[in-house]
Amino acid sequence: MVAFNLTSKNDKQSSSKLADKSFAERIIYWTIVLTPLWWLLGIQTIIYPLISAFLLVIGFRLDKLIKDSLPICNWAWVGMILAALWTNIIGLESIGFQPLKTAATFFTLFKGYFMIFACMTLPFWHRIRVQHITRAISWMAVSYLITLGIQLLILFAIGYQEPLLPPLARLIPGEKVSLMVKFATIRAFFGIPLPRAVLYTPDPPILGVCGLLCFFICLGETNQKLRKFAMLGSLVSLIISHSRLGWVCFPLVWLIIYCFRSGLARQAYLWVVSLTSLFAAVLSLSIQDLIALPIATFNSGRPESSKDREFIVNATIDAWKESPWIGWGFMEKTASWGNGEFVLPLGTFSSYAKVLYIHGVFGFIFFIFALISTLCSFWQPAIKGNIICQRAFSSLVALYLLLHATNLTWMAIYFWFFFIWLGAILSELKQQNINITKWEQLSQ
């Protein structure tokens, strides 16, 4: 197997350093590496938030929390958790706290915003180093490549495309769609039938998000052979997901990284506005027309999907307007089209529309503050030339754009490792600043 022959002599020194793992690092490392196993068992939606909550609880120390304060972005996610909880309770109270609806709403909060906070906080309460997380994600990305090869072989040799429900998934209450093992299928893309896969996720766009994030995380892998295979697995996953927005965001991340390294980051907005105006003037088009042309081409890739998403998002916004300040508190209403042939809950697409719909303007303010504060945490180090912070900042920009097309609380569980990676970066930055301060004090 390719995945087990990637260690070279040049990487023995870095591998020996990686061998010394803390308890939390071992738990997280093997949880990430064994992603294919959790997928086949159908327990992904439970194991990731439980692991993060378990490590958060055993790492909690009141004196540590008081002495070593967390970054603002971590507290911003706490604010989002409390805002979501408050609006959830108000909404559920209006229907008498129905058991199934209440359990589903609180579990969504647990595996969404709470898990994000927990993952970003763990590196501050445990020894979790960036390189260990990167190594685990690299192996997982290699498994993307292997699993996809098996699925394509099954597709073209046998023609099997029906999903399977894993054994343990049958024991988990609630909907089963996100727990099913789905195989590669043939789907039309720009009118051409091409293979499309979801791998360890329930929906192809989520695979596109995972592939994009994994690619830029794996750039930091020190083992050269492993890095190449991991980047290939991430890139192939992004391509076969048919995620149009993911494809657009991929070069955008490279562009942002280039702006940091060329010193153009501070003037980036000026360049964007100037170039846009220049192209519009040369082509004798208005700004609106210039934007409309690529959007029309973008939507033509899968026109039915684009129309469905637009319909659901518009219906979600209309429902939000009925309760604009605190929202509805939970996902209840649905929208149907095609003479009732298609029915989807409001808030299915676009995280921004969903937050407005469920948590209102009140929750939306906390949500935007959490996103912006997380992004800003990496700005100064990125400007100063920190390569890994440049990748983190650029990946976050791409993720925020992708949130327009997919629900964060639904898909976050499938790239939970990304938030641990972010937290580990911030934790190491904080430790570096402490060491610099101590050195300055000793040198005086």
Sequence and secondary structure as in RCSB ss.txt:
>XXXX:A:sequence
MVAFNLTSKNDKQSSSKLADKSFAERIIYWTIVLTPLWWLLGIQTIIYPLISAFLLVIGFRLDKLIKDSLPICNW
AWVGMILAALWTNIIGLESIGFQPLKTAATFFTLFKGYFMIFACMTLPFWHRIRVQHITRAISWMAVSYLITLGI
QLLILFAIGYQEPLLPPLARLIPGEKVSLMVKFATIRAFFGIPLPRAVLYTPDPPILGVCGLLCFFICLGETNQK
LRKFAMLGSLVSLIISHSRLGWVCFPLVWLIIYCFRSGLARQAYLWVVSLTSLFAAVLSLSIQDLIALPIATFNS
GRPESSKDREFIVNATIDAWKESPWIGWGFMEKTASWGNGEFVLPLGTFSSYAKVLYIHGVFGFIFFIFALISTL
CSFWQPAIKGNIICQRAFSSLVALYLLLHATNLTWMAIYFWFFFIWLGAILSELKQQNINITKWEQLSQ
>XXXX:A:secstr
 GGG    GGGHHHHHHHH   HHHHHHHHHHHTHHHHHHHT HHHHHHHHHHHHHHHT  HHHHHHS   HHHH
HHHHHHHHHHHHHHHHHHTTT  HHHHHHHHHHHIIIIIHHHHHHHHHHHS   HHHHHHHHHHHHHHHHHHHHH
HHHHHHHT     B  TGGGGS S  GGGSB   EEEEETTEEEEE  TTSSSHHHHHHHHHHHHHHHTT S HH
HHHHHHHHHHHHHHHTT HHHHHHHHHHHHHHHHHHHT GGGHHHHHHHHHHHHHHHTT  HHHHHHHHHHHHHT
SSHHHHHHHHHHHHHHHHHHTTSTTT  SS   EEEETTTTEEEETTSS HHHHHHHHHHHHHHHHHHHHHHHHH
HTTHHHHHTT HHHHHHHHHHHHHHHHTTTS HHHHGGGGHHHHHHHHHHHHHHHHHHHHHHHHHHHH 
